[in-house]
Amino acid sequence: MCRAPKGTKYSEKLANLLDIVVSKSQESSAADSELTVFDAQVAPQLSVKTYLSNWVSCARPAEDVFCVVGVYIDRLTTKTGIKLTPRNIHRVVLACLLVATKWHSEDILANTAYARIGGVAAQELLRLESAFLLETDWDTHVSPAEFAKYATQLSR
């Protein structure tokens, strides 16, 4: 059972920022972009804010994980050219959340729990995690300067 959120400041700000990015991406490019492992067959009806809120309630990550997620999303989109869309945003966020939680939290759950929270099968979660790590060349380190930059952006 999920518990009450510790704090949602960064997760809410990140969700708002991602909603803006997705809407701009949707306006600038039609459905002509190439599909990736991160694309769902159909765009989920769940908002990014609700998706992140569920993650906060169930996985109970430290707030700073959401700053790391912001870094990871930027790395993935910069290195691959993937545009965030309604079909891939949840799965990109899920992959980044999983890796950020594993690399930057002391208290982690089993992959099956994260898969359940994320709304995918455990094998699919593994596929998303592997794709993220391969596409970013396993670049999971976040320097203090990078972290501070994203924390400042998400604090506005």
Kinemage of the C-alpha trace (Angstrom):
@kinemage 1
@onewidth
@group {chain A} dominant
@subgroup {mainchain}
@vectorlist {calphas} color= white
{ca met a 1} P 0.000 0.000 0.000
{ca cys a 2} L 1.238 3.493 -0.808
{ca arg a 3} L 1.964 5.986 1.960
{ca ala a 4} L 1.409 9.712 2.112
{ca pro a 5} L 4.005 11.747 0.177
{ca lys a 6} L 6.991 13.186 2.046
{ca gly a 7} L 7.096 16.305 -0.070
{ca thr a 8} L 6.209 17.017 -3.632
{ca lys a 9} L 7.821 20.334 -4.358
{ca tyr a 10} L 10.301 19.109 -6.987
{ca ser a 11} L 8.026 16.421 -8.407
{ca glu a 12} L 5.198 18.911 -9.026
{ca lys a 13} L 7.532 21.450 -10.605
{ca leu a 14} L 9.111 18.762 -12.783
{ca ala a 15} L 5.658 17.568 -13.882
{ca asn a 16} L 4.641 21.113 -14.837
{ca leu a 17} L 7.865 21.616 -16.782
{ca leu a 18} L 7.483 18.292 -18.604
{ca asp a 19} L 3.875 19.107 -19.523
{ca ile a 20} L 5.110 22.321 -21.172
{ca val a 21} L 7.903 20.509 -23.034
{ca val a 22} L 5.531 17.810 -24.287
{ca ser a 23} L 2.944 20.326 -25.466
{ca lys a 24} L 5.605 22.320 -27.337
{ca ser a 25} L 7.003 19.151 -28.884
{ca gln a 26} L 3.524 18.094 -29.908
{ca glu a 27} L 2.928 21.450 -31.618
{ca ser a 28} L 6.239 21.461 -33.488
{ca ser a 29} L 6.269 17.881 -34.755
{ca ala a 30} L 3.427 15.710 -35.872
{ca ala a 31} L 3.391 11.913 -35.668
{ca asp a 32} L 6.240 11.692 -38.177
{ca ser a 33} L 8.962 11.086 -35.590
{ca glu a 34} L 10.585 7.669 -35.407
{ca leu a 35} L 9.281 5.348 -32.700
{ca thr a 36} L 11.619 4.271 -29.898
{ca val a 37} L 11.556 1.737 -27.088
{ca phe a 38} L 10.107 4.510 -24.937
{ca asp a 39} L 6.980 4.944 -27.063
{ca ala a 40} L 3.791 3.349 -25.759
{ca gln a 41} L 1.308 1.912 -28.235
{ca val a 42} L -1.208 4.477 -26.999
{ca ala a 43} L -0.610 7.627 -24.965
{ca pro a 44} L -1.622 7.059 -21.331
{ca gln a 45} L -4.584 9.102 -20.096
{ca leu a 46} L -2.787 9.719 -16.798
{ca ser a 47} L -1.198 13.162 -16.457
{ca val a 48} L 2.521 13.409 -15.741
{ca lys a 49} L 1.668 15.165 -12.475
{ca thr a 50} L -0.529 12.252 -11.364
{ca tyr a 51} L 2.094 9.747 -12.535
{ca leu a 52} L 4.811 11.453 -10.476
{ca ser a 53} L 2.438 11.862 -7.537
{ca asn a 54} L 1.806 8.101 -7.588
{ca trp a 55} L 5.558 7.494 -7.625
{ca val a 56} L 6.045 9.812 -4.641
{ca ser a 57} L 3.224 8.131 -2.716
{ca cys a 58} L 4.331 4.576 -3.419
{ca ala a 59} L 8.114 4.640 -3.865
{ca arg a 60} L 8.754 7.420 -1.327
{ca pro a 61} L 11.881 8.805 -3.019
{ca ala a 62} L 13.922 11.647 -1.580
{ca glu a 63} L 12.982 14.966 -3.156
{ca asp a 64} L 16.415 15.356 -4.713
{ca val a 65} L 15.746 12.335 -6.953
{ca phe a 66} L 13.511 14.572 -9.081
{ca cys a 67} L 16.412 16.955 -9.750
{ca val a 68} L 18.431 13.968 -10.949
{ca val a 69} L 15.496 12.859 -13.115
{ca gly a 70} L 15.572 16.282 -14.784
{ca val a 71} L 19.285 15.855 -15.527
{ca tyr a 72} L 18.701 12.353 -16.894
{ca ile a 73} L 15.815 13.390 -19.140
{ca asp a 74} L 17.933 16.181 -20.600
{ca arg a 75} L 20.835 13.772 -21.167
{ca leu a 76} L 18.616 11.236 -22.897
{ca thr a 77} L 16.916 13.750 -25.180
{ca thr a 78} L 20.192 15.520 -25.990
{ca lys a 79} L 22.135 12.349 -26.785
{ca thr a 80} L 19.370 10.646 -28.765
{ca gly a 81} L 17.331 13.484 -30.234
{ca ile a 82} L 14.178 11.901 -28.789
{ca lys a 83} L 11.366 14.412 -28.546
{ca leu a 84} L 9.124 14.054 -25.520
{ca thr a 85} L 5.582 13.249 -26.605
{ca pro a 86} L 2.366 12.069 -24.954
{ca arg a 87} L 3.260 8.523 -26.101
{ca asn a 88} L 6.718 8.424 -24.517
{ca ile a 89} L 6.814 10.886 -21.618
{ca his a 90} L 5.616 8.432 -18.966
{ca arg a 91} L 8.045 5.728 -20.051
{ca val a 92} L 10.983 8.149 -20.286
{ca val a 93} L 10.114 9.464 -16.833
{ca leu a 94} L 9.806 5.901 -15.510
{ca ala a 95} L 13.226 4.872 -16.829
{ca cys a 96} L 14.837 8.016 -15.429
{ca leu a 97} L 13.043 7.643 -12.079
{ca leu a 98} L 14.176 4.061 -11.765
{ca val a 99} L 17.824 4.803 -12.513
{ca ala a 100} L 17.850 7.968 -10.374
{ca thr a 101} L 16.266 6.109 -7.477
{ca lys a 102} L 18.705 3.201 -7.729
{ca trp a 103} L 21.791 5.395 -8.050
{ca his a 104} L 20.893 8.194 -5.647
{ca ser a 105} L 18.751 6.652 -2.901
{ca glu a 106} L 19.674 4.474 0.010
{ca asp a 107} L 16.270 2.830 0.375
{ca ile a 108} L 15.231 1.071 -2.837
{ca leu a 109} L 12.459 -1.382 -3.656
{ca ala a 110} L 12.465 -4.473 -5.857
{ca asn a 111} L 12.091 -3.941 -9.609
{ca thr a 112} L 8.719 -5.687 -9.473
{ca ala a 113} L 7.458 -3.019 -7.074
{ca tyr a 114} L 8.726 -0.230 -9.328
{ca ala a 115} L 7.125 -1.927 -12.331
{ca arg a 116} L 3.789 -2.105 -10.517
{ca ile a 117} L 4.031 1.571 -9.500
{ca gly a 118} L 5.029 2.530 -13.057
{ca gly a 119} L 2.249 0.525 -14.657
{ca val a 120} L 4.418 -1.789 -16.761
{ca ala a 121} L 5.498 -5.423 -16.607
{ca ala a 122} L 8.790 -6.142 -14.832
{ca gln a 123} L 10.424 -7.245 -18.117
{ca glu a 124} L 9.326 -4.010 -19.781
{ca leu a 125} L 10.787 -1.986 -16.934
{ca leu a 126} L 14.094 -3.815 -17.373
{ca arg a 127} L 13.965 -3.054 -21.099
{ca leu a 128} L 13.361 0.665 -20.426
{ca glu a 129} L 16.120 0.833 -17.823
{ca ser a 130} L 18.579 -0.924 -20.154
{ca ala a 131} L 17.660 1.333 -23.074
{ca phe a 132} L 18.160 4.441 -20.952
{ca leu a 133} L 21.551 3.278 -19.705
{ca leu a 134} L 22.756 2.253 -23.183
{ca glu a 135} L 21.464 5.425 -24.880
{ca thr a 136} L 23.217 7.621 -22.294
{ca asp a 137} L 26.418 5.532 -22.255
{ca trp a 138} L 25.816 4.723 -18.578
{ca asp a 139} L 26.358 8.378 -17.701
{ca thr a 140} L 24.603 8.381 -14.323
{ca his a 141} L 26.920 10.696 -12.402
{ca val a 142} L 25.448 14.099 -11.583
{ca ser a 143} L 27.977 16.696 -10.524
{ca pro a 144} L 27.179 19.101 -7.683
{ca ala a 145} L 27.034 21.940 -10.247
{ca glu a 146} L 24.528 20.067 -12.438
{ca phe a 147} L 22.435 19.191 -9.420
{ca ala a 148} L 22.431 22.798 -8.214
{ca lys a 149} L 21.381 24.025 -11.678
{ca tyr a 150} L 18.377 21.692 -11.811
{ca ala a 151} L 17.461 22.266 -8.160
{ca thr a 152} L 17.407 26.013 -8.862
{ca gln a 153} L 15.230 25.515 -11.962
{ca leu a 154} L 12.786 23.315 -10.046
{ca ser a 155} L 12.668 25.737 -7.118
{ca arg a 156} L 11.306 28.597 -9.183
